[in-house]
Amino acid sequence: MMSIPPVNAQVPTAAVSISCSPAEIQIPVYPGANSTGSTICTASNPTQYEEKISLSVTSDGLHANLSDGDLIVPPGSEVDFEVSVELPNQTEPWEAQLRSLVVQGSVQEINGVPPANQATSDSSMIVSLLQYHNHSMEITNMTNELTVLTDRNFHVNANVSINVNVTNHGNRQDDIKVGIDQESRESLSLDNLQINIPLSKLPVNAFANSSFNFTIGTTNDTNFSSWDLLENGTSTNVYNITVYTESDFGCKQGNCDRKSETILLRVFAVPGLDSDDDGVIDSFDAFPNDPDEILDSDEDGVGDNGDAFPFDKNETSDDDNDGVGNNADRFPNDSSEWNDTDNDGVGDNSDIAPDNPKLSSLEIEDSLDTSSILIAGSISLLAVAILISSVTRARNDKYRENEITYKSSEIFEKQPRPSFETVGELTEDGYEFLEYPDGSGQYWWKDLDKQMWQKWQ
């Protein structure tokens, strides 16, 4: 009798493979789009037996549909099926983003019976909610006026600020390019007006708005000569300026989505009043009625041209041209002196003791003059004394020698005299002086001819 093997020994091993292409499902989400996408998947049966495969899908919050829920796949064959994805309804627009999608196949039967093993396969994909671009722009001030004060030598530059509001209606941040068209640039450049746009691209978040300013103004080279001249002497000109914006993302996709607005700019060059006809209008002239003066840098009421010290409000004149203003100069008419520290009437540069009011070079000179007279008189008296003494010298020599010695000693005792070897201080004139005794207030000068110190009278 023949034995029959167990049933499970006769069930073949199941196997399945799931693959999908494309692996990225792109779904347009711009306003009015159908907002759906799909991919084709394939279930492959590598066995020699027919298989029943059950399909499932997870879609990360999106709606996903399978064209078939269960597939019968012949042995060694494959069967295609479609997976479609659509967005659920919502009131807010969809931002550009990525979602995930996983399709799984599981063998339920092989050769008509449940498989002895668990056979599954899955395929993972990306669902891309596509970026779209759309923006709008609005200029706050469509009509603008710019007024410039001018005179025959120069003008005061001015500028006007233009405000542009940009709204990004796209579903992802976009860089909005800002510019002025070529024709407008050329018309402004012809008269040497200047455009200043601080940003070439303005980053704006999805579903958000932003704004920026740019300026148009005159320069030092702006030419008013060809402008229309009004009856009051004002020159004027009108410019039509086209401002545009473009989507950077759109340009990369082949559609820049350019938006533009044309603004009006009227410029007036108004001549200013110049009362003293010095070429500077009164509003910028510190001395509108003095053709020789324009500025007063130190605001002391004296114009820079006539101010010896244009940046010192405490000084205006320097009569002796010594670089020290009259207000601070103790000797405003003496170019060699400007300070007198001890207030003795002698300038510091000439004063041997600029910190001592009791001592000055003038006193030295007076003392020297008096000494010279005394010396001359002494010489004359000495000649007479020699003549007299020649007669009585022999008889009276001893007596006079003793008398002179006695009187000299008596004078010395009454008024101490510094020894000739004592060293004093030198003046700029070469005289040597000292105070003796120290702290007495008595000053002496050294007489080199007599080899002694003479009292300063």
C-alpha positions in Angstrom: 0.0 0.0 0.0 1.3 3.4 -1.1 1.7 6.2 1.6 0.5 9.8 0.8 2.7 12.6 1.9 1.3 15.3 4.2 -0.5 18.2 2.5 1.9 20.9 3.7 4.7 19.0 2.1 3.0 19.4 -1.3 2.4 23.3 -1.0 5.1 25.2 -3.0 6.9 28.3 -1.6 5.2 31.6 -2.6 7.1 34.6 -3.8 6.1 38.0 -5.2 7.8 41.3 -6.4 6.2 44.8 -6.6 7.8 47.6 -8.6 6.4 51.0 -9.7 7.4 53.6 -12.3 7.7 56.5 -12.1 8.9 56.5 -8.5 7.8 60.1 -8.1 4.2 61.1 -8.6 4.0 64.8 -9.4 0.8 66.6 -8.6 0.1 70.1 -9.8 -1.6 72.2 -7.0 -2.0 75.6 -8.6 -5.4 77.2 -8.5 -7.7 75.3 -11.1 -5.5 72.3 -11.4 -7.0 68.8 -11.2 -4.5 68.0 -8.5 -4.2 64.3 -9.3 -1.3 62.0 -10.2 -0.7 58.3 -10.9 1.9 55.7 -11.4 2.0 52.2 -12.9 3.0 49.3 -10.7 3.8 45.7 -11.6 3.2 42.5 -9.6 5.6 39.7 -10.6 5.2 36.0 -9.9 8.5 34.2 -10.1 7.1 30.8 -9.2 5.7 27.9 -11.4 2.3 28.2 -9.8 -0.5 30.6 -10.1 -0.7 33.1 -7.3 -3.5 35.3 -5.9 -1.9 38.6 -4.7 -3.7 41.1 -2.4 -2.7 44.8 -2.9 -2.7 47.7 -0.4 -1.4 51.3 -0.2 -0.5 53.8 2.4 -0.5 57.4 1.2 0.6 59.8 4.0 -2.7 61.7 4.3 -3.5 61.7 0.6 -6.2 59.8 -1.2 -4.8 56.8 -3.1 -6.7 54.4 -5.2 -5.8 51.0 -6.7 -7.2 49.9 -10.1 -7.3 46.3 -8.7 -7.6 45.1 -5.1 -6.6 41.5 -5.8 -4.6 40.1 -8.7 -4.4 36.6 -10.2 -0.9 36.3 -11.6 0.0 33.2 -13.7 3.2 31.4 -13.0 6.3 33.1 -14.2 4.3 36.2 -15.2 3.6 39.8 -14.2 0.5 41.9 -14.1 0.4 45.8 -14.2 -2.0 47.8 -12.1 -2.4 51.6 -11.6 -2.1 53.6 -8.4 -3.7 57.1 -8.5 -3.4 59.8 -5.9 -5.5 62.9 -5.4 -5.5 65.7 -2.8 -8.2 65.9 -0.2 -10.4 69.0 -0.2 -9.2 71.9 1.9 -9.9 75.6 1.9 -6.3 76.8 2.1 -4.0 76.4 -0.9 -1.5 73.6 -0.8 2.2 74.6 -0.2 4.8 72.8 -2.3 5.9 69.7 -0.4 6.8 66.0 -0.5 4.7 63.2 0.7 5.3 59.4 0.8 3.4 56.5 -0.9 4.0 52.8 -0.3 2.3 50.0 -2.4 2.4 46.5 -0.9 1.6 43.1 -2.4 1.0 40.0 -0.4 0.5 36.4 -1.7 -2.9 35.0 -0.4 -2.9 31.7 -2.4 -0.5 29.7 -4.5 -1.9 26.9 -6.7 -5.3 27.5 -5.0 -4.2 27.0 -1.4 -2.8 29.3 1.2 1.0 29.4 1.0 3.1 27.8 3.6 5.2 30.9 3.9 4.5 34.7 4.2 5.4 36.3 0.9 5.2 40.1 0.6 6.8 42.9 -1.4 6.4 46.7 -1.4 7.5 49.7 -3.4 8.1 53.2 -1.9 7.5 56.4 -3.9 7.5 60.1 -3.5 4.4 62.3 -4.1 5.5 65.8 -5.0 3.1 68.6 -4.6 4.5 70.9 -7.3 5.6 74.5 -6.8 3.8 77.2 -8.8 4.6 80.9 -9.2 2.2 83.8 -9.1 2.9 87.3 -7.7 1.5 90.8 -7.9 3.1 94.3 -7.3 1.7 97.6 -6.3 3.4 101.0 -6.1 2.2 103.3 -3.4 3.1 106.6 -4.9 2.3 106.6 -8.6 2.9 110.4 -9.0 6.1 111.9 -7.5 7.6 115.3 -7.3 11.3 116.3 -6.6 12.4 119.8 -5.9 16.0 121.0 -6.1 17.4 124.4 -5.0 20.0 125.7 -7.4 22.2 128.8 -8.0 24.7 129.6 -10.6 27.5 127.6 -9.0 25.9 124.6 -7.5 22.7 122.9 -6.5 21.5 121.0 -3.5 21.0 117.4 -4.4 17.7 115.7 -3.5 16.0 112.4 -4.1 12.5 110.8 -3.9 11.8 107.4 -2.5 9.5 105.0 -4.4 7.7 102.3 -2.4 6.9 99.0 -4.0 4.7 96.3 -2.4 5.1 92.7 -3.7 2.8 89.8 -2.8 3.8 86.2 -3.5 0.7 84.2 -4.4 2.9 81.1 -5.2 3.0 78.1 -2.8 6.8 78.4 -2.0 9.3 81.2 -1.3 10.2 83.0 -4.4 12.9 85.6 -5.2 11.2 88.5 -6.9 13.5 90.4 -9.2 13.0 94.2 -9.2 14.1 96.6 -11.9 13.5 99.6 -14.1 13.2 99.1 -17.8 16.0 100.1 -20.1 14.1 103.0 -21.8 13.4 104.6 -18.4 17.0 104.2 -17.3 18.3 105.9 -20.5 16.0 108.9 -20.0 17.2 109.4 -16.5 20.8 108.8 -17.4 20.6 111.4 -20.2 20.2 114.2 -17.6 22.5 112.6 -15.0 19.8 111.5 -12.6 20.7 108.6 -10.4 18.7 105.4 -9.6 19.5 103.5 -6.4 17.9 100.0 -6.0 19.4 98.3 -2.9 18.2 94.8 -3.8 18.2 93.1 -7.1 16.0 90.3 -5.8 13.5 90.4 -2.9 12.9 87.0 -1.1 9.1 86.6 -0.4 7.6 83.7 1.5 4.7 81.7 0.1 1.3 83.5 0.4 3.0 86.5 2.0 3.9 90.0 1.0 6.9 92.3 1.4 8.0 95.7 0.3 11.1 97.7 -0.6 12.1 101.2 -1.5 14.3 102.6 -4.2 15.4 106.2 -4.8 15.8 108.5 -7.8 17.7 111.7 -7.3 19.9 114.4 -8.7 23.7 114.3 -8.7 26.4 117.0 -8.9 26.4 116.5 -12.7 22.6 116.7 -13.2 22.0 119.0 -16.2 18.9 121.3 -16.1 19.8 123.3 -19.2 17.4 121.5 -21.6 14.4 121.5 -19.2 11.3 123.6 -19.6 11.6 127.0 -18.1 8.7 128.4 -16.1 7.9 132.1 -15.7 9.3 132.2 -12.2 12.7 131.0 -13.4 12.1 127.4 -12.3 13.3 124.6 -14.7 11.2 121.5 -14.8 11.1 118.1 -16.5 8.8 115.1 -16.5 9.9 111.4 -16.6 7.7 108.3 -17.1 9.4 105.5 -15.3 8.4 101.8 -15.7 9.1 99.6 -12.7 8.8 95.8 -13.1 9.0 92.7 -11.0 9.7 89.1 -12.1 9.5 85.7 -10.5 12.9 84.1 -10.2 11.3 80.6 -10.1 9.1 81.5 -13.1 12.1 82.6 -15.1 13.8 79.2 -14.5 10.6 77.5 -15.8 10.6 79.7 -18.9 7.9 82.2 -17.7 9.1 85.1 -15.7 5.6 86.3 -14.9 6.7 90.0 -15.4 4.5 92.6 -13.7 5.0 96.3 -14.3 3.7 99.8 -13.3 4.6 103.2 -14.8 5.1 106.1 -12.4 5.3 109.8 -13.1 8.3 111.8 -11.8 8.3 115.6 -12.1 11.5 117.4 -11.1 11.7 121.1 -10.3 15.0 123.1 -10.2 14.2 126.2 -8.2 16.7 129.1 -8.2 17.4 130.2 -4.6 17.8 133.9 -3.4 21.4 135.1 -3.3 21.3 138.6 -1.7 25.0 139.3 -1.8 25.5 137.7 -5.2 28.4 135.6 -4.1 27.1 132.5 -5.8 25.7 130.8 -2.6 22.0 131.0 -2.0 20.9 132.7 1.3 19.7 129.6 2.9 23.2 128.1 2.8 25.2 131.3 3.3 26.1 132.2 6.9 26.6 135.8 5.8 23.9 136.3 3.1 24.7 140.1 2.9 28.5 139.8 2.8 29.9 138.8 -0.6 33.3 138.1 1.1 32.1 135.6 3.6 30.1 132.3 3.3 31.1 130.1 6.2 31.5 130.5 10.0 32.9 127.2 11.0 33.4 128.0 14.7 30.1 130.1 14.9 31.8 133.0 16.6 30.2 135.6 14.3 33.3 136.2 12.2 33.5 134.6 8.8 36.1 132.0 8.0 37.8 134.3 5.5 38.4 137.1 8.0 38.9 134.9 11.0 42.6 134.2 12.0 41.3 131.2 13.9 38.3 129.9 11.9 37.9 126.8 14.1 38.4 128.5 17.5 35.3 130.4 18.7 37.4 132.1 21.4 39.8 133.8 19.0 39.5 135.9 15.8 42.6 138.1 15.6 46.4 137.7 16.0 47.9 141.2 15.6 51.6 140.2 16.1 51.3 137.0 14.0 52.9 134.9 16.7 50.2 132.1 16.3 48.5 133.1 19.7 45.2 134.9 19.5 44.9 138.4 20.9 42.5 137.2 23.6 45.0 134.7 25.0 48.2 136.8 24.2 49.5 138.8 27.2 51.6 140.8 24.7 49.4 141.0 21.6 51.7 143.4 19.9 55.0 141.6 20.6 55.6 138.6 18.4 58.3 137.3 20.7 56.1 137.2 23.9 52.6 135.9 24.7 52.7 134.8 28.3 53.7 136.3 31.7 53.4 133.6 34.3 54.5 135.7 37.3 52.6 138.8 36.2 55.6 141.1 36.6 55.1 142.7 33.2 58.1 140.8 31.6 57.3 138.1 29.2 58.3 134.5 30.1 60.7 134.3 27.1 62.7 137.3 28.4 62.3 136.7 32.1 65.2 134.9 33.8 62.8 133.9 36.6 59.3 133.5 34.9 57.8 132.1 38.1 59.3 134.9 40.4 57.8 138.3 40.2 60.8 139.8 42.2 63.3 138.8 39.6 63.5 139.7 35.9 66.1 140.5 33.2 65.0 144.2 33.3 66.1 144.4 37.0 69.5 142.9 36.0 69.9 145.5 33.3 69.0 148.3 35.7 71.5 147.0 38.3 74.2 146.6 35.7 73.7 150.2 34.5 74.0 151.5 38.1 77.1 149.4 38.6 78.7 150.8 35.5 78.2 154.4 36.7 79.6 153.5 40.1 82.6 151.8 38.5 83.3 154.9 36.3 83.1 157.2 39.3 85.3 154.9 41.3 88.0 155.0 38.6 88.0 158.8 38.7 88.2 159.0 42.5 91.0 156.3 42.4 93.1 158.5 40.1 92.9 161.4 42.5 93.6 159.1 45.4 96.7 157.9 43.6 97.9 161.4 43.0 97.4 162.3 46.7 98.8 159.1 48.0 101.9 159.4 45.9 102.9 162.5 48.0 102.1 160.9 51.4 102.5 157.3 50.5 105.6 156.6 52.4 104.3 158.3 55.6 100.8 157.0 55.6 101.0 153.6 53.9 100.8 151.6 57.0 98.1 153.7 58.5 95.7 153.5 55.4 96.3 149.8 55.0 95.1 149.1 58.6 92.1 151.5 58.2 91.0 149.9 55.0 91.3 146.4 56.5 89.2 147.5 59.5 86.4 149.1 57.4 86.2 146.2 55.0 85.9 143.8 57.9 83.2 146.0 59.5 81.1 146.1 56.3 81.4 142.4 55.8 80.2 141.8 59.3 77.1 144.0 58.7 76.2 142.5 55.3 77.5 138.9 54.6 78.8 138.7 51.0 78.9 135.3 49.2 82.4 134.1 48.4 83.5 134.6 44.9 83.8 130.8 44.4 80.1 130.4 45.1 78.3 129.2 41.9 75.0 130.9 41.0 72.5 130.6 38.1 73.1 131.9 34.6 70.6 134.2 32.8 70.1 134.1 29.0 72.2 137.2 28.8 75.2 135.5 30.4 74.9 137.0 33.9 75.3 134.9 37.0 73.0 135.5 40.0 72.0 133.9 43.3 69.9 134.5 46.4 72.1 134.8 49.5 71.5 133.8 52.2 68.9 131.3 51.0 65.4 132.5 51.7 66.5 136.0 52.6 65.1 137.6 49.4 68.5 139.3 48.8 70.0 138.7 45.3 73.6 139.1 44.2 75.3 139.2 40.8 78.8 138.2 40.1 81.2 141.1 39.1 83.9 139.4 37.1 86.0 142.5 36.9 86.2 143.0 40.7 86.2 139.3 41.4 83.4 139.7 43.9 79.6 139.4 44.3 77.7 142.7 44.1 74.4 143.3 45.8 71.3 143.6 43.6 69.9 147.0 44.5 
